[in-house]
Amino acid sequence: MFGCSSRAWDGIVELIFLSFLLQAIQIFEVLRKIGPYHSFSAGLVIGGKNLKDEMDRLTRMNILIATPGRLLQHMDQTIGFECDNLQLLGSSFPSSPLTSLRRV
């Protein structure tokens, strides 16, 4: 995606956080549809889902779609949650300077 290739062991290289749950689900569904034709793994972390299940899957994701509250919860509580290889950061917050995708 966006001109960068990622492998399973790269960890999270793209982080997209969205203010609305429905937006996050819609973007994740699109990535699920195109995923078989590309070499990335996408994950969705949102409130209301099982936190432990999400923790177990975080290490296998290249693209992470998250709502802000759940992202903060994982940053605080998930051991080994890292974004050391982060290449792209996106947000949909209207007042955010990250309203579009940005390389980091």
C-alpha positions as CSV (number, residue, x, y, z in Angstrom):
1,M,0.0,0.0,0.0
2,F,1.2,3.6,-0.7
3,G,4.3,2.4,-2.3
4,C,5.9,0.4,0.5
5,S,6.1,-3.3,0.7
6,S,5.8,-5.1,4.0
7,R,6.6,-8.6,5.2
8,A,5.0,-10.5,8.1
9,W,8.0,-9.9,10.4
10,D,8.1,-6.1,9.8
11,G,5.3,-5.5,12.3
12,I,3.1,-2.5,12.0
13,V,4.2,-0.3,9.1
14,E,1.0,1.6,8.5
15,L,-1.3,3.0,11.2
16,I,-4.7,4.5,10.4
17,F,-6.7,5.8,13.3
18,L,-10.3,6.9,12.8
19,S,-12.7,8.8,14.9
20,F,-15.7,6.7,13.9
21,L,-16.2,3.0,14.4
22,L,-18.1,2.6,11.1
23,Q,-15.2,4.2,9.1
24,A,-12.7,1.8,10.7
25,I,-14.9,-1.2,9.9
26,Q,-15.4,0.0,6.3
27,I,-11.7,0.5,5.6
28,F,-10.8,-2.8,7.2
29,E,-13.4,-4.6,5.0
30,V,-11.8,-3.0,1.9
31,L,-8.4,-4.2,3.0
32,R,-9.8,-7.7,3.6
33,K,-11.1,-7.8,0.0
34,I,-7.8,-6.7,-1.7
35,G,-5.5,-8.4,0.8
36,P,-5.3,-11.8,-1.0
37,Y,-3.8,-10.0,-4.0
38,H,-1.1,-8.3,-1.9
39,S,1.5,-9.2,0.7
40,F,0.3,-7.5,3.8
41,S,-1.9,-8.4,6.8
42,A,-4.4,-5.9,8.2
43,G,-6.0,-5.7,11.6
44,L,-8.8,-3.9,13.2
45,V,-8.7,-2.9,16.9
46,I,-11.9,-1.2,18.2
47,G,-13.7,-1.0,21.4
48,G,-16.2,-3.7,22.2
49,K,-14.0,-6.5,20.8
50,N,-12.0,-8.9,23.0
51,L,-8.8,-7.1,24.0
52,K,-6.9,-10.4,24.6
53,D,-7.7,-11.6,21.1
54,E,-6.5,-8.3,19.7
55,M,-3.3,-8.5,21.8
56,D,-2.5,-11.9,20.4
57,R,-2.9,-10.7,16.8
58,L,-1.1,-7.4,16.9
59,T,2.3,-9.0,16.3
60,R,1.1,-10.3,13.0
61,M,-0.3,-7.1,11.5
62,N,1.3,-4.8,9.0
63,I,-1.6,-2.4,8.7
64,L,-3.4,-1.4,11.8
65,I,-6.8,0.3,11.7
66,A,-7.9,1.6,15.1
67,T,-10.2,3.8,17.0
68,P,-8.3,6.3,19.3
69,G,-9.5,4.8,22.7
70,R,-8.6,1.3,21.8
71,L,-5.2,2.3,20.3
72,L,-4.3,4.1,23.5
73,Q,-5.4,1.0,25.5
74,H,-3.1,-1.2,23.5
75,M,-0.3,1.3,23.8
76,D,-0.7,1.2,27.6
77,Q,-1.5,-2.5,28.2
78,T,-0.1,-4.6,25.3
79,I,3.3,-5.9,26.1
80,G,5.5,-5.6,23.0
81,F,3.2,-3.2,21.2
82,E,5.7,-1.4,18.9
83,C,5.5,0.8,15.8
84,D,9.3,0.9,15.3
85,N,8.9,0.3,11.5
86,L,6.0,2.7,11.0
87,Q,6.2,4.3,7.6
88,L,2.7,5.7,7.2
89,L,0.3,7.4,9.6
90,G,-3.3,8.4,8.7
91,S,-6.2,9.9,10.5
92,S,-9.7,11.1,9.7
93,F,-10.1,13.7,12.4
94,P,-11.3,16.9,10.8
95,S,-9.2,19.2,12.9
96,S,-6.1,17.0,12.7
97,P,-3.0,17.9,10.7
98,L,-3.1,14.2,9.7
99,T,-6.4,14.4,7.9
100,S,-4.7,12.6,5.0
101,L,-2.0,10.0,4.9
102,R,1.5,11.1,5.8
103,R,4.8,9.4,5.6
104,V,6.7,9.3,8.9
